[in-house]
Amino acid sequence: MSEIVRVGLIGTGRIGQVHALSVANTSGAELTVVCDTFVDGANAVAALYGGRVVTDPADVFASGEVDLVIVASPTSTHVDLINQAIDAGIHVLCEKPIDLDIDRVDSLRAKAAAADIHIALGFNRRFDPNFAGINARVAAGELGTLEQLIIISRDPAPAPQSYIAVSGGIFRDMTIHDFDMARFFVPDIVEVTATGSNVFSDYIKEEGDFDSVLVQMKGRGGELISIVNSRHSSFGYDQRLEAFGSDGMLYAHNVAPNTVAKYSAAGVEDRTPYMEFFLERYATAYQQELAVFIDGVRTGTMTNPTFEDGRAALVLANAALESATTGRSVSVDGKL
C-alpha cells in the first residue's frame, strides 16, 4: 500500500459529511471517490474535500482508486455494501447499525468472519478521549474489580417524525451506541431488562416508539450496567459515564463549549449549556475512529469495533425491546 491511503465515501448526508471532514483532517488519507445517488450532495462534498463523483456504489468498488471505503448511506444498504466490499477486497468502515434485521446481519456473519479485509463498525464513542481514558484505567485495574457501570445519554431534542418512523426505534437507533459502550467495559453480558415510556412526544408515541428508556443489564461476572436515555434534554447534549469498582470510581462529566462560570448576586457558577449536537460533542471521536482504522489497515492490527461488535449491539437492542414490551427480563447468554 502506498503512503497515502485512498478513501471512498458512500453517502454524503450529515454523517457522510462528518467522515469527509475526518478524512481531510487525517494525515496520510485522501478522499478519492465520492458516491451518492443524490448527485448534488456528492458534488458538494467533492468540491470541499476532493474526490471523483459517482452515483453507483459498484463504481466505487470497481474503480481501483480506493484502499478503504466508508459506508455512510442509509441502514438498509449496509449489508449489501459490506458484502460488496468483501468481494472487492476493500477494507470497510460502516456506520451503525449493520441492519435493523438480525437475520440479514447473520446472513453475512460467516462471510464477514472469513473475509481477508478489515470490517469496522462506526461506534465512534469508544474513541471519545474521556470514555476511552476511563476504559483504559479500568482495564489497568485502577478500580479493582468493576462492579457497576452507569451510562447516561440524552439528546437535546428528538429527531423529526419522518426520521423516527424509519429509525428502527430508540433501542436500535440511539441506545445501540450505549450497548456498544457497555460491551466496551463488560464484553460478556448475559441478561437485559428494559422499560420504556412516552412522557413528552406524541409523534414518537404515534410511531410505536418510546421517547424515554431505562435499561439494566448484568455481566457474567455479576457486573451491573445501567443505561439512561431520553430523546430530549433542556440543558444540551447529556453524555456521562460512571465506572464504579471495589477500589473507587471514575466519572466522565459533560463537555461544555467553555469552562467560564459567572458569579453574581443572582447566582454562582452560572455556566453555558452543554453542546447542542452530537457532531460537535463527538467531533474528536469521529476523527480518532478513522485514524485508528487507517492505522489498522496499514499495520494489519485491527482495534476498531468489528462486525461481531455490531451484531452484539443489535442483539442487545432487540432484547431490550422485547423486555420493554413484555415486562420480562431477557437472557442473552451465549447469543453474543
Stockholm file with secondary structure:
# STOCKHOLM 1.0

chainA/1-336         MSEIVRVGLIGTGRIGQVHALSVANTSGAELTVVCDTFVDGANAVAALYGGRVVTDPADVFASGEVDLVIVASPTSTHVDLINQAIDAGIHVLCEKPIDLDIDRVDSLRAKAAAADIHIALGFNRRFDPNFAGINARVAAGELGTLEQLIIISRDPAPAPQSYIAVSGGIFRDMTIHDFDMARFFVPDIVEVTATGSNVFSDYIKEEGDFDSVLVQMKGRGGELISIVNSRHSSFGYDQRLEAFGSDGMLYAHNVAPNTVAKYSAAGVEDRTPYMEFFLERYATAYQQELAVFIDGVRTGTMTNPTFEDGRAALVLANAALESATTGRSVSVDGKL
#=GR chainA/1-336 SS CCSSEEEEEECCSHHHHHHHHHHHTSTTEEEEEEECSSHHHHHHHHHHHCCEEESCHHHHHHSSCCSEEEECSCGGGHHHHHHHHHHHTCEEEECSCSCSCHHHHHHHHHHHHHCSSCEEECCGGGGCHHHHHHHHHHHTTTTSSEEEEEEEEECSSCCCHHHHTTSCCHHHHTHHHHHHHHHHHCCCEEEEEEEEECSSCHHHHHTTCCSEEEEEEEETTSCEEEEEEESCCTTSCEEEEEEEETTEEEEECCCCSCCCEEEETTEEEEECCCCSCHHHHTHHHHHHHHHHHHHHHHHSCCCSCBHHHHHHHHHHHHHHHHHHHHSSCEECTTTC
#=GC SS_cons         CCSSEEEEEECCSHHHHHHHHHHHTSTTEEEEEEECSSHHHHHHHHHHHCCEEESCHHHHHHSSCCSEEEECSCGGGHHHHHHHHHHHTCEEEECSCSCSCHHHHHHHHHHHHHCSSCEEECCGGGGCHHHHHHHHHHHTTTTSSEEEEEEEEECSSCCCHHHHTTSCCHHHHTHHHHHHHHHHHCCCEEEEEEEEECSSCHHHHHTTCCSEEEEEEEETTSCEEEEEEESCCTTSCEEEEEEEETTEEEEECCCCSCCCEEEETTEEEEECCCCSCHHHHTHHHHHHHHHHHHHHHHHSCCCSCBHHHHHHHHHHHHHHHHHHHHSSCEECTTTC
//
